[in-house]
Amino acid sequence: MTPFLLLLALPIILVIFYFQTQNPKHAKEELPPPGPPRLPFIGNLHHFDSRSPHTYLHRLSKKYGAVMSLKLGFRRLVVISSAEVVKEIMKSHDAVFSSRPALITFKKLPYKGFNTAFLPYNDAWRELRKISTIHLFSTKQVQSFRPIFKDEVSKMMEKIARDAASSAATDLSEAMMSFATNAISRATFGRRLGDEGYGKTRFFDLFHGEKPLLGGFFVEDYLPWLRWIDSLSGMAAKLDKNISSLHSFCDELIEEHMNPNRPESMEGDVIDILLRIKREGSFHLTLDHIKGLLVDIIIGGSDTTAASLVWALTALMKKPSSMKKVQAEVRQLAGKKEMIDEEDIEKLPYLRAVVKETMRLFPPGPLLLPRETTKKCSINGYEIEGGSMVFINAWAIARDPATWENANEFVPERFLAADHLDVRGQNPEVIPFGFGRRGCPGIGIAMSEIELALANVLCKFEWELPLGMKEEDIDFDYISGLVMHKKNALRLVPKLFFA
Ligand code: HEM
């Protein structure tokens, strides 16, 4: 270029440069999301609070915004904390945000190539999700579980009635866990696994205890060269032991089903159906597919439901006016009926609002399940790199005062007033089941169990505090893992209610 031409082009170049740097959208797009300052190698790990990640990340997001980035060892973490941004992901980037990171617990699970919940976004996941959508989560299939759920509710009520007869307190945390595990395990693999003994103790430590293993914090996930810390703390050995127990447990269940002398309760359960499909060869289905599905059900299907039931009762005990209102509603409908049925639930708007409000304030998975981006994309004007781990802070979003009036208060009426608002993944303001491709496929099962169990225990019993305990003593302390449970068991004294 001659000096004359250069002179001519210079103003044009300068004008283009000016507009490019002045356009805030463009300037922002070049940047990763903001976040707290990091140290070399460990990034933000030194102040990451693994005991309560959702509240810790919520505090940070107040400073750094609704899209924020952290570095946890070698992993890039992006945290989403507003309904607006979730809406943008739902609308324009659902596929990009649909993978899962390869965390150590996920990698060690048995049949890891066949767990819907933890597979990356690939063909194997698509195949498995299709199989489970048809054979486990379809409306027809869920309806077929109803008699089992009802029977399990009735068994739980008998147990509570025995406590009532002897004026003893019921440990509702224990009762709900047993109910939810028995209901789902009986429906899907013909066994009641929620009672002491057989299955319960074999995978209990995966979910519970001071440090839940599943969804727990492992140094290896972020600083692989320091994995010896997990060994020193005993976490690694404990995880291996539990995983191997879960593994052999799944094998035994399948063997039992294949035995011609199996218990009658296994006839027609989900495993039975899947084994038949496999024999008939009408679907490309392997034993590993079936076992992977089993692990999904054990992990996804009991804890979450039990936790929600305990939170609902806790919130109602703390708010006697709501307790009165919901009990009046269910009792009026029940009349002299022995039990409330699934078909009655439609006619109980306040009960349904209580369940939704519980899921808003106490989502069992406050950060959903971790996601991973499949490629680079732009969100809210920031550049997100492919392969970033993503936490969606459903807990913070559902308590955002910009969306919710008296956001931290338990007010079921808000769902009566806003009929269109649901918790099933369509409304970004309240997403306890996640959303989009990776959203929870078990919503139908979960809601069916929760509403039925809650309606009946509220109808049949008056609930009182144990002697010496006051309403203020009921706490909302929680323990975080894959599922957020109430930390201290909920113990209440039941009294039989006579209509
Ligand atoms: C109150 C009950 C439940 C809650 C709150 C819940 C919540 C969730 C959440 C937050 C996710 C992640 C969603 C996302 O990443 O967007 C999820 C995924 C999943 N849930 Fe649930 N869940 C519940 C009950 C169940 C039940 C009863 C089952 C099965 C019987 C189940 C099976 C699954 C599976 C298989 C996935 C993985 C989906 C995938 O990655 O493709 N869940 N659930």
Boltz pocket constraint, residues with backbone or C-beta under 6 A from the ligand:
constraints:
  - pocket:
      binder: B
      contacts: [[A, 116], [A, 117], [A, 118], [A, 119], [A, 129], [A, 184], [A, 296], [A, 297], [A, 300], [A, 301], [A, 302], [A, 304], [A, 305], [A, 308], [A, 363], [A, 364], [A, 365], [A, 368], [A, 369], [A, 370], [A, 371], [A, 431], [A, 432], [A, 433], [A, 434], [A, 435], [A, 436], [A, 437], [A, 438], [A, 439], [A, 440], [A, 441], [A, 442], [A, 443], [A, 445], [A, 446]]
      max_distance: 6.0
